[in-house]
Amino acid sequence: MRLSRLLDIIVPRFMTEDSAAAIHYCAYCDEPHYQPVCSMRDVEPGEVFDGIMTMRFFNLFGLALFARFDMGSVRPWVNPHDGPDRQSRP
């Protein structure tokens, strides 16, 4: 185990992480809502989602506690693995 990974687990702190988001329609209203799908680190080449949203959480012993999603700042989807000529356009 590398020292940086050990410090990630031991040192408690607030962190932010980008997540891929998909549009979800709930049964109670006709408005679309963004729902987090996975971390941007887990996205594979060629995958397409509806947007990117920021997750804020408190990291304690490697666990994300008290996660909050910033719904107002959903950014357009860009796959980090695709080149500029293959990026999807919203």
C-alpha angles and dihedrals in degrees: 000000000000121000093243091055090049091052090049089059099040104039113073114217146141114267140182126213134177118239132192111245134204128198112251126189113211124213094240102057139021095234121106119242128196116237124191114244108177144331117281087240089065096051113113128210112281097021116131128200133171098254150325122262132185121241121201120196146153112252115213121166090342095306124119105230127185094010117196126187119211099225094179096063105054107155127206116272118266119167107225092213099052120087122239091265093055101042115124118243119221 
